[in-house]
Amino acid sequence: MNLQVPLLITFVAYLLLILLLGFMAYRRTHDLSDYILGGRKLGPAVTALSVGASDMSGWLLLGLPGAIYLSGLGEIWIGIGLTVGAYCSWLFVARPLRVFSQHANNSLTLPDYFENRFADNSRLLRTLSAAVILLFFTFYTASGLVGGAILFESSFGLDYRMALLIGAFIIVTYTFIGGFLAVAWTDAIQALLMLAALLIAPMTVIYSGGGVGTIWSQMQVINPNSAVLFANLSIIGWLSLISWGLGYLGQPHILARFMAVQDPGQLKNARRMAMSWMLVVLTGSVSTGLAGIVYFAEVPLGNPETVFIALSQSLFNPWVAGIITAAILSAIMSTIDSQLLVCSSVISEDVYRVFVRPRASQKELLAVCRGAVIVIALLALWIASDRNNRVLDLVSYAWAGFGAAFGPVIVFSLFWRRMTARSALVGMLTGALTVVLWSNASGGIFELYEILPGFFIASIAIVGTTLLWPLQDLQTLQRFDDVRKLLLSCQGVKQTEIEDKGHIPA
């Protein structure tokens, strides 16, 4: 049977399901809070799966297998760094951010949280953080569109630009309609699809190739360095790979899931589910790249990032290949929709409502939010129109930008009571500028991944600025102390019971 027909039928069935979820979410979206954070009603399972899916994206099924296929096991350090970073984010950031953001005047976005947390009446902190989100997320969204175009191009033989337009239209449609709930629900389903695909594909390759031992031996014959963890890897190269984990602390689309969970006490279970999912899919992704070294030894792939697509279409019957290809599309969609939603939320909540129409109605803000989805998608399409863009390159730039600009600010804001609006502003600006300048330099120390110097320099800037200009606002200090007491005294207590004990002043 021609592969095109089962692929098309599978795609259509999958997309109909996604659109159905979008319309179901639309019926439960009544105001801006529902559209941006789903009314803070996410359960632990949806939170865990949607965090994983929105984080990993096309990088998991395109970028990482391609890097392993091209360079060998040395690229696994990215996965190790990400696993450590994700665990630290769940353990140290998730619950405090959920509680702090609600009691900081029910902040719906990160710029909103920063302004309320530090009582910044100048609006500079909100403006800068909104600008950082719009800048780096536009590039991040473009990376997803490139991945989607590669998928459609490889599967259906479409022209690259036509594939870009189709992928963008699909994602924008359900994000535009359903907002946060549509994104979270579809991400949870997409996470399960990705899990299934990354279990089935590498296991089938290993089985058909004679087992793990045979594949491992053949791989070493083809490329002796493919099984070496530190092959051709300098100290700078190793630090660059492992430092990817720092990015977790500042990704707005991941932090939004923490802010949206219904009960902070459920985050422990969510963390266990999320980390279990992550370990399995990363193992599957790495195994896929290694298996591709053996499977495509005689006829190497022109684009390494298509190794997972090529394996699935070569090994499976058209219907199974169609399901796996839908899983790849899921991975790509799961991040783009989250990024579009965060950008549109920033435009509506942090720009339009604050600077343009402070008294705008909920209906008007929803309309602005949905319109912003289209605008950001068009900008990302323009960036992604360059066929030579690699998914991993675009992702790494945006990942570093958020990790360095927001990561230190988030961590210090949750754990250092003396931190000020000025130090947050300086730290955020320093981190973002370091990433931009460092990524445009080359040679020597500048080969180090820009997230590491960006995160370190931003942290130094925050500490130095805070010590030079200490916080004088007693109300801000008291608010911090109240929330920290709440976190310490209510371990394991449901949020509804916490709120019954008395509202903490915003």
Stockholm file with secondary structure:
# STOCKHOLM 1.0

chainA/1-506         MNLQVPLLITFVAYLLLILLLGFMAYRRTHDLSDYILGGRKLGPAVTALSVGASDMSGWLLLGLPGAIYLSGLGEIWIGIGLTVGAYCSWLFVARPLRVFSQHANNSLTLPDYFENRFADNSRLLRTLSAAVILLFFTFYTASGLVGGAILFESSFGLDYRMALLIGAFIIVTYTFIGGFLAVAWTDAIQALLMLAALLIAPMTVIYSGGGVGTIWSQMQVINPNSAVLFANLSIIGWLSLISWGLGYLGQPHILARFMAVQDPGQLKNARRMAMSWMLVVLTGSVSTGLAGIVYFAEVPLGNPETVFIALSQSLFNPWVAGIITAAILSAIMSTIDSQLLVCSSVISEDVYRVFVRPRASQKELLAVCRGAVIVIALLALWIASDRNNRVLDLVSYAWAGFGAAFGPVIVFSLFWRRMTARSALVGMLTGALTVVLWSNASGGIFELYEILPGFFIASIAIVGTTLLWPLQDLQTLQRFDDVRKLLLSCQGVKQTEIEDKGHIPA
#=GR chainA/1-506 SS CCTHHHHHHHHHHHHHHHHHHHHHHHHTCCSHHHHHHGGGCBCHHHHHHHHHHHHHHHIIIIIHHHHHHHHCGGGHHHHHHHHHHHHHIIIIIHHHHHHHHHHTTCCCSHHHHHHHHTTCTTCHHHHHHHHHHHHHHHHHHHHHHHHHHHHHHHHHCCCHHHHHHHHHHHHHHHHHHHHHHHHHHHHHHHHHHHHHHHHHHHHHHHHHTTCHHHHHHHHHHHCGGGGCTTTTCCHHHHHHHHGGGGGGGGCHHHHHHHHHBSCGGGHHHHHHHHHHHHHHHHHHHHHHHHHHHHHTSSSCCSSGGGHHHHHHHHHSCHHHHHHHHHHHHHHHHHHHHHHHHHHHHIIIIIIIIIIICTTCCHHHHHHHHHHHHHHHHHHHHHHHTCTTCCHHHHHHHHHHHHHHHHHHHHHHHHHCTTCCHHHHHHHHHHHHHHHHHHHTCCSGGGGSCTHHHHHHHHHHHHHHHHHHSCCCCHHHHHHHHHHHHHHHHCTTCCHHHHHHTCCCCC
#=GC SS_cons         CCTHHHHHHHHHHHHHHHHHHHHHHHHTCCSHHHHHHGGGCBCHHHHHHHHHHHHHHHIIIIIHHHHHHHHCGGGHHHHHHHHHHHHHIIIIIHHHHHHHHHHTTCCCSHHHHHHHHTTCTTCHHHHHHHHHHHHHHHHHHHHHHHHHHHHHHHHHCCCHHHHHHHHHHHHHHHHHHHHHHHHHHHHHHHHHHHHHHHHHHHHHHHHHTTCHHHHHHHHHHHCGGGGCTTTTCCHHHHHHHHGGGGGGGGCHHHHHHHHHBSCGGGHHHHHHHHHHHHHHHHHHHHHHHHHHHHHTSSSCCSSGGGHHHHHHHHHSCHHHHHHHHHHHHHHHHHHHHHHHHHHHHIIIIIIIIIIICTTCCHHHHHHHHHHHHHHHHHHHHHHHTCTTCCHHHHHHHHHHHHHHHHHHHHHHHHHCTTCCHHHHHHHHHHHHHHHHHHHTCCSGGGGSCTHHHHHHHHHHHHHHHHHHSCCCCHHHHHHHHHHHHHHHHCTTCCHHHHHHTCCCCC
//
